[in-house]
Amino acid sequence: MTQNTRRIDRIELVDEVYFEANHQEILARWTDICLLGVFVQTMDPLPKGEQVKLRLKLGSDKKFYRAVGVVRHSLRWVGMGLEFTHLHPGARQTIESLTSVKI
C-alpha cells in the first residue's frame, strides 16, 4: 500500500479540456484536478517545462474556465501533469467546492 504524499487533495473525475499546442486547440480529457494543477490525458503530451493555455470544463453547470499551466510531468501515450500558474477565480471556487464534498 502506497502512502499519499500530495500536499493537497485531488478530485478524481473526468471531463473535457482544450489545450493549445502549435497554435491549435486540442480536445482532451482531464482525469484529476486540484487547486495546484491538473492531469490531462493525451496520446501526444507536450514536453516538460512547456507553458500551456487551457480551457477546462468544471462543475455541474459544465462551464469552461481559462487557466495557464506548466507541464511538470509528460508521459508519452498517457498524458501530462500540469501545474497551474494562473487559474480563473471561478474555477478556483468550483474546485474548492468539489474538494470540500466528502463521500
Secondary structure as GFF3:
##gff-version 3
##sequence-region A 1 103
A	DSSP	beta_strand	15	21	.	.	.	ID=ss1
A	DSSP	beta_strand	24	33	.	.	.	ID=ss2
A	DSSP	beta_strand	37	41	.	.	.	ID=ss3
A	DSSP	beta_strand	51	58	.	.	.	ID=ss4
A	DSSP	beta_strand	63	75	.	.	.	ID=ss5
A	DSSP	beta_strand	79	87	.	.	.	ID=ss6
A	DSSP	alpha_helix	89	100	.	.	.	ID=ss7
###
